[in-house]
C-alpha cells in the first residue's frame, strides 16, 4: 500500500489580496496526476482543508471536483478538520461519501475509531484526530482544557483500540504544533485554550504520525512528520520546498518513507536595492514575473515608488523602506514635548521621520501659510462663538 501524506490545503486562500484559486487548481491537478503516476492508494489530508469556515461556492466546487477525481482513480482519501475548518460543514454527507472511499473525520466523538483500508494482503488502520479546541472538548474527554491534555487523551483512546487490531500499520493524523517544529508566519495562532505546543512524544508507539498545521514540510523523527502546506502563504515560506511524504506499507509494516515535491508553486522573491537599481539593473530581470517583496534602500523615500516598480514587476505584494547611508534618525519626542513645540516644528519633525529629509525652504513656507491660515480661522470662530 502506498500513502501520500498532505495537509493544509487551505482552499480559498488569497495572498496579499491576490486570489490563489487558479494556482491551487493547477496544484490539485498535479496531485491527482501524482496519485496516478505513483500508484497512490490513500491520500491523507491532516486538517485545514479550507482556509475559511464558510468557503466560497467556487472553493467548495474545487474540493468536490478533486475528491471525485481521486475516487475515480481508485484512491481512498482520509480528511480531518483543522482549526480553519468548520467541522460541521466539512462533514456534510460524510457517511455517504465514505461508501466511495472518501472519509471525512471532524467529530471528536469518533476518536478511537479507525478508518481501515485494505489493499491486497495489507491492511492499515488510520486514526484521524480532528482539530481539538481545548475548551470545547475538555469536559467530554474528561481532561484539562489544554492542547497537551486533550491530545494526550485522544492518543490514549486510540492506543486502546489499536492494541486489539492485527494490521500492518497503525497511523495517527493530528492538527497541532508539536515541540521541535519550525512555524511560519502564515499559520493562525491556536494558543487560545492553553499552551500552543504539544510534546511529540504524544505520538510515540504509532507506525507513523501524519501531522498538519505547520506549513513547512519537516521531520521531527523518523515516524513523526509534517507534510506542510500545498503552497506558500507568506514570504516566510519563500525558501520552502513544498511537497509531502510518500509512505510505503507492506504486510510487515512501513518499509519506506520518502519526500515528494510539487512542481506547481507560488514564485516568491525578496528584493533589496535602490529604486533606480531595481528599475534598471539586469540582475533583477529574472524576477519580473515573480511575486515580489521589495525593500528600498534609498536615503530618501522615493515618491510614487510603487507605481514605478509595477511598471517592471508584475506583482509587488509588499513594499518596505530601509534607508541606508548616514541619514540621521531623530528620537520620537514625548507627548509633553509635542505640546510645547510649535505646530510647524511638529509637522517638520513628522516629515523628517517619514521621508528622512528636512523640509525645503519652499515646503516650509507652504506649511507656514497653511498653519497660519488655520490659526486665523480658529481665532475667528472663537470671537464669534
Secondary structure, DSSP 8 states (H G I E B T S, - for coil): -EEEEE----BT-EETTEE-HHHHHHHHHHHHHHHHHTT-SEEEEES-SBSSSS--HHHHHHHHHHHHHHHHTT-EEEEE--TTS-HHHHTTTHHHHHTTTEEEE--GGGTT--EEEEETTEEEEEEE-----HHHHHHHHTS-SSHHHHHHHHHHHHHHHHTT---SEEEEEEESEETT----TTS----TTS-SEE-GGGGTTSSEEEEES-SS-EESSSSEEE---SS--SGGGTT---EEEEEEEETTEEEEEEEEE-S----EEEEEE-HHHHHH-GGGGGGTTSEEEEEE--SS--TTHHHHHTTT-SEEEEEEE---SS--------HHHHHHS-HHHHHHHHHHHHHSS---HHHHHHHHHHHHHHHHHHHHHHHT-
